[in-house]
Amino acid sequence: MKKSITKAQYELALERIEMLLPLVDDNTPTTDKQAVELALMSDIVIEYEKEHFPISKPNIAEIIELSLEDRGMSKKDFAKEIGVSASRVSDYLTGRSEPTLKIARLICKVLNIPPAVMLGI
């Protein structure tokens, strides 16, 4: 049975990581005591955060929104590119509607999004 990491242990690990980061760099051997300790403290933080702060996969609306922002593309220009109205794009972004398979393909192509991401895989 695996023992859960407590909040106190997590906070101590974070503090220790802050102390070790300036002392360990890419040139530090992996067998160095400080490098080993940094790896162990990092594992504690990762394990705690996976349990207490899980990150869910983004939904279609979030994927589109982030991709538009990354490309500096307006919703109006995006709507023209995929052949739908600006209000339809708003529907996708608010979750009121999901794109058809044909439109989803165009979204992937225009925004350079892997199809697996759009499918939530």
JOPE-V454881 format. One record per backbone hydrogen bond with DSSP energy under -0.5 kcal/mol. NH is the residue of the N-H (numbers start at 1). CO is the residue of the C=O. Records with the same first field share a line. If there is no record, write none. Layout:
NH: CO / CO
This chain:
10: 6
11: 7
12: 8
13: 9
14: 10
15: 11
16: 12
17: 13
18: 14
19: 15
20: 16
21: 17
22: 18
23: 20
24: 20 / 21
28: 25
32: 29
36: 32
37: 33
38: 34
39: 35
40: 36
41: 37
42: 38
43: 39
44: 40
45: 41
46: 42
47: 43
48: 44
49: 45
50: 46
51: 47
52: 48
53: 49
56: 54
63: 59
64: 60
65: 61
66: 62
67: 63
68: 64
69: 65
70: 66
71: 67
72: 68 / 69
73: 68
78: 74
79: 75
80: 76
81: 77
82: 78
83: 79 / 80
84: 79
89: 85
90: 86
91: 87
92: 88
93: 89
94: 90
95: 91
96: 91
97: 91
104: 100
105: 101
106: 102
107: 103
108: 104
109: 105
110: 106
111: 107
112: 108
113: 108
117: 114
118: 114
119: 115
120: 117
121: 116
